[in-house]
Protein backbone atom coordinates (compact mmCIF):
# COMPACT_ATOMS: atom_id res chain seq x y z
CA UNK A 1 0.00 0.00 0.00
CA UNK A 2 2.81 2.40 0.86
CA UNK A 3 4.56 1.65 -2.44
CA UNK A 4 1.28 2.27 -4.29
CA UNK A 5 0.81 5.67 -2.60
CA UNK A 6 4.39 6.71 -3.42
CA UNK A 7 3.90 5.60 -7.03
CA UNK A 8 0.62 7.55 -7.27
CA UNK A 9 2.23 10.70 -5.84
CA UNK A 10 5.07 10.47 -8.35
CA UNK A 11 2.57 9.96 -11.17
CA UNK A 12 0.57 13.05 -10.16
CA UNK A 13 3.81 14.99 -9.82
CA UNK A 14 4.84 13.95 -13.34
CA UNK A 15 1.42 14.83 -14.77
CA UNK A 16 1.56 18.24 -13.04
CA UNK A 17 4.97 19.00 -14.59
CA UNK A 18 3.71 17.92 -18.03
CA UNK A 19 0.64 20.15 -17.65
CA UNK A 20 2.80 23.16 -16.83
CA UNK A 21 5.03 22.41 -19.81
CA UNK A 22 2.07 22.08 -22.20
CA UNK A 23 0.50 25.32 -20.98
CA UNK A 24 3.80 27.13 -21.27
CA UNK A 25 3.99 26.30 -24.96
CA UNK A 26 0.98 28.52 -25.59
CA UNK A 27 2.29 31.50 -23.62
CA UNK A 28 4.59 34.04 -25.29
CA UNK A 29 7.13 35.55 -22.95
CA UNK A 30 8.03 39.23 -22.99
CA UNK A 31 11.46 39.80 -24.49
CA UNK A 32 14.13 42.23 -23.34
CA UNK A 33 16.27 44.17 -25.83
CA UNK A 34 19.92 44.84 -24.93
CA UNK A 35 22.93 46.41 -26.64
CA UNK A 36 23.89 42.99 -28.04
CA UNK A 37 20.74 43.15 -30.20
CA UNK A 38 21.96 46.31 -31.96
CA UNK A 39 24.12 46.44 -35.13
CA UNK A 40 27.89 46.06 -35.05
CA UNK A 41 30.57 46.98 -37.61
CA UNK A 42 30.43 44.53 -40.49
CA UNK A 43 26.68 43.88 -40.26
CA UNK A 44 24.81 44.04 -43.59
CA UNK A 45 21.02 44.17 -43.30
CA UNK A 46 18.57 43.96 -46.20
CA UNK A 47 15.73 46.45 -45.82
CA UNK A 48 12.62 46.37 -47.99
CA UNK A 49 10.29 49.30 -48.45
CA UNK A 50 6.70 48.15 -48.74
CA UNK A 51 3.26 49.57 -49.38
CA UNK A 52 0.57 49.19 -46.73
CA UNK A 53 -2.10 48.70 -49.38
CA UNK A 54 -4.62 47.27 -46.91
CA UNK A 55 -4.23 50.23 -44.53
CA UNK A 56 -3.40 47.91 -41.64
CA UNK A 57 -3.89 49.81 -38.38
CA UNK A 58 -0.31 50.27 -37.16
CA UNK A 59 -1.35 52.20 -34.02
CA UNK A 60 -2.96 49.21 -32.29
CA UNK A 61 -0.92 47.68 -29.50
CA UNK A 62 -1.10 45.96 -26.14
CA UNK A 63 0.16 43.04 -24.06
CA UNK A 64 0.59 39.69 -25.81
CA UNK A 65 -0.60 41.39 -29.01
CA UNK A 66 -0.50 39.96 -32.54
CA UNK A 67 0.41 42.21 -35.48
CA UNK A 68 -0.05 40.78 -38.98
CA UNK A 69 1.73 42.70 -41.73
CA UNK A 70 2.23 39.69 -43.99
CA UNK A 71 0.30 41.40 -46.81
CA UNK A 72 2.88 44.19 -47.29
CA UNK A 73 3.88 44.67 -50.93
CA UNK A 74 7.67 45.16 -51.33
CA UNK A 75 8.57 47.79 -53.92
CA UNK A 76 12.22 48.57 -53.23
CA UNK A 77 15.19 47.21 -51.31
CA UNK A 78 18.46 48.54 -49.94
CA UNK A 79 21.28 47.00 -47.92
CA UNK A 80 22.47 48.91 -44.86
CA UNK A 81 26.17 48.25 -44.24
CA UNK A 82 27.41 49.24 -40.81
CA UNK A 83 31.09 50.09 -40.42
CA UNK A 84 33.54 51.26 -37.80
CA UNK A 85 34.06 55.05 -37.67
CA UNK A 86 37.68 54.28 -38.65
CA UNK A 87 36.35 53.12 -42.04
CA UNK A 88 34.72 56.49 -42.80
CA UNK A 89 36.57 59.44 -44.41
CA UNK A 90 39.65 60.35 -42.40
CA UNK A 91 38.62 64.00 -42.01
CA UNK A 92 35.44 62.89 -40.18
CA UNK A 93 37.25 60.65 -37.74
CA UNK A 94 38.78 63.52 -35.78
CA UNK A 95 35.28 64.53 -34.60
CA UNK A 96 33.66 61.11 -34.09
CA UNK A 97 36.31 58.48 -33.27
CA UNK A 98 36.30 59.11 -29.53
CA UNK A 99 32.57 59.39 -29.07
CA UNK A 100 31.11 56.75 -31.43
CA UNK A 101 31.70 53.12 -32.40
CA UNK A 102 29.35 52.68 -35.36
CA UNK A 103 28.52 54.44 -38.65
CA UNK A 104 26.73 53.92 -41.94
CA UNK A 105 26.31 55.87 -45.15
CA UNK A 106 22.91 57.48 -45.00
CA UNK A 107 22.29 58.61 -48.58
CA UNK A 108 23.86 59.12 -51.93
CA UNK A 109 25.15 62.48 -53.13
CA UNK A 110 22.75 65.38 -52.57
CA UNK A 111 22.43 68.01 -55.33
CA UNK A 112 22.17 71.62 -54.08
CA UNK A 113 22.57 74.53 -56.52
CA UNK A 114 26.25 75.58 -56.68
CA UNK A 115 27.21 72.87 -54.18
CA UNK A 116 28.30 69.26 -54.22
CA UNK A 117 27.31 67.33 -51.10
CA UNK A 118 28.86 63.87 -50.81
CA UNK A 119 29.75 61.12 -48.35
CA UNK A 120 26.90 61.64 -45.88
CA UNK A 121 27.38 59.44 -42.80
CA UNK A 122 25.39 58.89 -39.61
CA UNK A 123 27.35 58.13 -36.43
CA UNK A 124 26.12 56.08 -33.47
CA UNK A 125 27.30 54.98 -30.03
CA UNK A 126 26.19 51.55 -28.83
CA UNK A 127 26.89 50.98 -25.13
CA UNK A 128 25.53 48.81 -22.34
CA UNK A 129 23.24 51.66 -21.24
CA UNK A 130 21.94 53.15 -24.50
CA UNK A 131 22.06 53.42 -28.28
CA UNK A 132 22.28 56.99 -29.54
CA UNK A 133 22.87 59.09 -32.63
CA UNK A 134 25.87 61.37 -32.04
CA UNK A 135 25.74 63.31 -35.29
CA UNK A 136 26.36 63.39 -39.01
CA UNK A 137 29.10 64.30 -41.43
CA UNK A 138 29.21 65.28 -45.09
CA UNK A 139 31.54 66.76 -47.68
CA UNK A 140 30.39 70.05 -49.22
CA UNK A 141 32.41 71.05 -52.28
CA UNK A 142 35.15 68.75 -50.92
CA UNK A 143 35.07 70.58 -47.56
CA UNK A 144 34.38 68.15 -44.67
CA UNK A 145 31.49 69.25 -42.47
CA UNK A 146 31.06 67.52 -39.11
CA UNK A 147 27.62 67.99 -37.55
CA UNK A 148 28.13 66.89 -33.94
CA UNK A 149 25.01 66.93 -31.80
CA UNK A 150 25.50 68.97 -28.63
CA UNK A 151 23.77 66.15 -26.73
CA UNK A 152 23.10 62.75 -28.32
CA UNK A 153 19.70 61.73 -29.67
CA UNK A 154 18.94 58.70 -27.48
CA UNK A 155 17.20 56.08 -29.63
CA UNK A 156 17.05 53.27 -27.00
CA UNK A 157 17.96 52.85 -23.32
CA UNK A 158 18.98 49.39 -22.13
CA UNK A 159 17.71 47.06 -20.94
CA UNK A 160 14.57 47.85 -22.97
CA UNK A 161 11.39 46.29 -21.57
CA UNK A 162 7.63 46.63 -21.84
CA UNK A 163 6.39 49.73 -20.03
CA UNK A 164 9.67 51.66 -20.24
CA UNK A 165 9.47 55.40 -20.92
CA UNK A 166 12.21 58.00 -21.45
CA UNK A 167 12.95 61.21 -23.32
CA UNK A 168 15.92 63.12 -24.71
CA UNK A 169 16.65 66.54 -26.19
CA UNK A 170 19.30 66.97 -28.88
CA UNK A 171 20.39 69.54 -31.40
CA UNK A 172 23.17 71.45 -33.09
CA UNK A 173 24.01 74.81 -34.62
CA UNK A 174 26.53 74.89 -37.46
CA UNK A 175 27.58 78.08 -39.21
CA UNK A 176 29.90 78.09 -42.21
CA UNK A 177 30.59 81.82 -42.80
CA UNK A 178 29.44 83.16 -46.17
CA UNK A 179 28.30 79.69 -47.20
CA UNK A 180 25.54 78.07 -45.14
CA UNK A 181 23.87 77.84 -41.73
CA UNK A 182 22.24 74.75 -40.24
CA UNK A 183 20.36 74.28 -36.98
CA UNK A 184 18.54 71.27 -35.52
CA UNK A 185 16.38 71.24 -32.38
CA UNK A 186 14.84 67.85 -31.57
CA UNK A 187 12.92 66.30 -28.69
CA UNK A 188 12.23 62.57 -28.56
CA UNK A 189 9.81 60.84 -26.16
CA UNK A 190 10.02 57.03 -26.20
CA UNK A 191 7.54 54.53 -24.80
CA UNK A 192 7.49 50.74 -25.06
CA UNK A 193 3.73 50.32 -25.35
CA UNK A 194 3.30 46.73 -26.47
CA UNK A 195 4.75 43.24 -26.80
CA UNK A 196 3.74 40.12 -28.65
CA UNK A 197 4.12 38.54 -32.07
CA UNK A 198 4.72 40.30 -35.41
CA UNK A 199 4.48 38.78 -38.87
CA UNK A 200 5.96 40.43 -41.99
CA UNK A 201 6.71 39.01 -45.46
CA UNK A 202 10.12 38.04 -43.99
CA UNK A 203 8.88 35.98 -41.05
CA UNK A 204 7.34 35.92 -37.57
CA UNK A 205 9.07 37.41 -34.52
CA UNK A 206 8.56 37.90 -30.80
CA UNK A 207 8.78 41.68 -30.43
CA UNK A 208 8.61 44.77 -28.27
CA UNK A 209 6.70 47.68 -29.81
CA UNK A 210 8.07 51.19 -29.21
CA UNK A 211 6.58 54.55 -30.14
CA UNK A 212 8.77 57.64 -30.39
CA UNK A 213 7.05 61.02 -30.41
CA UNK A 214 9.44 63.41 -32.17
CA UNK A 215 9.20 67.19 -32.34
CA UNK A 216 11.83 68.71 -34.62
CA UNK A 217 12.65 72.23 -35.75
CA UNK A 218 15.29 72.38 -38.49
CA UNK A 219 16.58 75.31 -40.49
CA UNK A 220 19.06 75.58 -43.35
CA UNK A 221 20.15 78.80 -45.03
CA UNK A 222 22.23 78.93 -48.24
CA UNK A 223 24.04 82.27 -48.60
CA UNK A 224 24.53 82.06 -52.36
CA UNK A 225 20.80 81.55 -52.88
CA UNK A 226 19.84 84.11 -50.23
CA UNK A 227 17.15 81.75 -49.04
CA UNK A 228 16.44 79.52 -46.09
CA UNK A 229 14.32 76.44 -45.63
CA UNK A 230 12.65 76.01 -42.22
CA UNK A 231 11.32 72.53 -41.52
CA UNK A 232 9.01 72.03 -38.54
CA UNK A 233 7.92 68.44 -38.01
CA UNK A 234 5.91 66.53 -35.45
CA UNK A 235 5.65 62.83 -36.10
CA UNK A 236 5.55 59.44 -34.44
CA UNK A 237 7.89 56.55 -35.18
CA UNK A 238 6.44 53.07 -34.61
CA UNK A 239 9.14 50.41 -34.23
CA UNK A 240 8.95 46.67 -33.62
CA UNK A 241 12.15 45.24 -32.10
CA UNK A 242 13.19 41.57 -31.98
CA UNK A 243 16.13 39.77 -30.39
CA UNK A 244 19.29 39.71 -32.51
CA UNK A 245 17.74 41.55 -35.48
CA UNK A 246 20.02 44.64 -35.22
CA UNK A 247 17.41 47.19 -36.37
CA UNK A 248 13.61 47.29 -36.10
CA UNK A 249 12.09 44.36 -37.97
CA UNK A 250 9.31 46.80 -38.91
CA UNK A 251 9.19 50.61 -38.84
CA UNK A 252 6.40 53.03 -39.75
CA UNK A 253 6.39 56.82 -39.53
CA UNK A 254 3.09 58.62 -39.01
CA UNK A 255 3.85 61.58 -41.29
CA UNK A 256 3.26 59.36 -44.33
CA UNK A 257 0.06 57.97 -42.77
CA UNK A 258 1.41 54.45 -42.52
CA UNK A 259 1.46 53.98 -46.29
CA UNK A 260 5.22 53.45 -46.50
CA UNK A 261 6.64 50.69 -44.31
CA UNK A 262 10.25 49.53 -43.96
CA UNK A 263 11.19 46.09 -42.65
CA UNK A 264 14.12 43.69 -42.56
CA UNK A 265 13.90 41.18 -45.37
CA UNK A 266 15.63 38.56 -47.46
CA UNK A 267 17.20 39.53 -50.78
CA UNK A 268 14.58 40.35 -53.41
CA UNK A 269 15.23 41.11 -57.07
CA UNK A 270 11.94 41.75 -58.90
CA UNK A 271 9.63 44.47 -57.62
CA UNK A 272 8.05 46.07 -60.68
CA UNK A 273 6.01 43.03 -61.66
CA UNK A 274 4.59 42.73 -58.14
CA UNK A 275 4.03 46.46 -57.81
CA UNK A 276 2.20 46.90 -61.11
CA UNK A 277 -0.58 44.53 -60.02
CA UNK A 278 -1.59 46.98 -57.30
CA UNK A 279 -1.09 50.33 -59.03
CA UNK A 280 -3.88 50.70 -61.50
CA UNK A 281 -6.84 51.69 -59.34
CA UNK A 282 -7.24 54.58 -61.77
CA UNK A 283 -5.30 56.10 -64.63
CA UNK A 284 -2.07 57.84 -63.66
CA UNK A 285 0.61 59.22 -65.97
CA UNK A 286 3.71 61.19 -64.96
CA UNK A 287 6.11 62.92 -67.35
CA UNK A 288 8.91 63.52 -67.93
CA UNK A 289 10.38 60.54 -66.15
CA UNK A 290 13.26 60.85 -65.29
CA UNK A 291 12.53 64.46 -64.29
CA UNK A 292 14.87 67.35 -63.58
CA UNK A 293 13.02 70.65 -63.04
CA UNK A 294 9.31 69.77 -63.05
CA UNK A 295 6.87 66.89 -63.19
CA UNK A 296 3.42 66.82 -64.78
CA UNK A 297 0.86 64.42 -63.34
CA UNK A 298 -2.28 63.34 -65.18
CA UNK A 299 -4.93 61.22 -63.51
CA UNK A 300 -8.62 60.37 -63.70
CA UNK A 301 -11.14 60.68 -60.88
CA UNK A 302 -14.39 58.72 -60.87
CA UNK A 303 -16.13 61.58 -59.04
CA UNK A 304 -15.33 65.19 -57.99
CA UNK A 305 -13.23 65.55 -54.87
CA UNK A 306 -9.93 66.38 -53.20
CA UNK A 307 -6.62 64.55 -53.50
CA UNK A 308 -3.24 64.53 -51.80
CA UNK A 309 -0.04 64.11 -53.80
CA UNK A 310 3.08 62.94 -51.96
CA UNK A 311 6.64 62.27 -53.07
CA UNK A 312 8.18 59.61 -50.85
CA UNK A 313 11.69 58.26 -50.69
CA UNK A 314 12.14 54.51 -50.93
CA UNK A 315 13.13 54.46 -47.26
CA UNK A 316 9.85 56.12 -46.28
CA UNK A 317 11.09 59.73 -46.00
CA UNK A 318 8.52 62.38 -46.91
CA UNK A 319 10.04 64.84 -49.42
CA UNK A 320 7.06 66.71 -50.86
CA UNK A 321 3.31 67.01 -50.50
CA UNK A 322 0.56 68.90 -52.28
CA UNK A 323 -3.19 69.04 -51.67
CA UNK A 324 -5.50 69.69 -54.61
CA UNK A 325 -9.13 70.57 -53.80
CA UNK A 326 -12.42 70.75 -55.72
CA UNK A 327 -11.18 68.66 -58.64
CA UNK A 328 -13.59 67.64 -61.36
CA UNK A 329 -14.72 64.19 -62.35
CA UNK A 330 -12.59 62.80 -65.18
CA UNK A 331 -9.10 63.80 -66.32
CA UNK A 332 -7.16 66.25 -64.11
CA UNK A 333 -3.59 67.51 -64.22
CA UNK A 334 -1.17 68.75 -61.58
CA UNK A 335 2.39 70.06 -61.69
CA UNK A 336 5.29 69.71 -59.25
CA UNK A 337 8.19 72.15 -59.47
CA UNK A 338 11.48 70.59 -58.39
CA UNK A 339 13.41 73.86 -58.39
CA UNK A 340 14.90 74.82 -55.01
CA UNK A 341 13.43 71.73 -53.34
CA UNK A 342 16.82 70.15 -52.46
CA UNK A 343 15.41 66.71 -53.32
CA UNK A 344 18.31 64.29 -53.97
CA UNK A 345 18.71 62.45 -57.24
CA UNK A 346 17.28 58.95 -57.09
CA UNK A 347 14.13 56.84 -57.21
CA UNK A 348 10.89 57.88 -55.47
CA UNK A 349 7.28 56.82 -55.10
CA UNK A 350 4.76 59.36 -56.35
CA UNK A 351 1.53 58.65 -54.49
CA UNK A 352 -1.90 60.12 -55.14
CA UNK A 353 -4.52 59.47 -52.48
CA UNK A 354 -8.23 60.05 -52.78
CA UNK A 355 -9.95 58.75 -49.66
CA UNK A 356 -8.70 55.16 -49.33
CA UNK A 357 -7.92 54.84 -53.02
CA UNK A 358 -4.25 54.95 -53.93
CA UNK A 359 -2.48 55.45 -57.23
CA UNK A 360 1.31 55.16 -57.31
CA UNK A 361 4.14 55.35 -59.82
CA UNK A 362 7.89 55.19 -59.56
CA UNK A 363 9.56 58.53 -60.37
CA UNK A 364 13.25 59.06 -61.05
CA UNK A 365 14.74 62.51 -60.34
CA UNK A 366 17.97 63.38 -62.14
CA UNK A 367 18.94 67.02 -61.80
Secondary structure, DSSP 4 states (H G I P E B T S, - for coil): -HHHHHHHHHHHHHHHHHHHHHHHHT-PPPP-B-GGGB--TT-EEEEEEEE-TT---TT---TTEEEE-TT-EEEEEEEEE-B-GGGS-HHHHHHHTTT-SEEEEEES-EEETTEEEEEEEEEEEE-SSEEEEEEEEEEETTEEEEEEEEEEEEEEESSB-TT-EEEEEEEEEEEETTTEEEEEEEEEEEEEEEEEEEEETTEEEEEEEEEEEEEEEEEEEEGGGTEEEEEEEEEEEEEEEETT-BS-SEEEEGGGTT-EEEEE-------HHHHHHHH-SS-EEEESSSBSSEEEEEEEESSSEEEEEEEEETTS-EEEEEEEEEEPSEEEEEEEE-TT--PPSEEEEEEEEETTEEEEEEEEE--
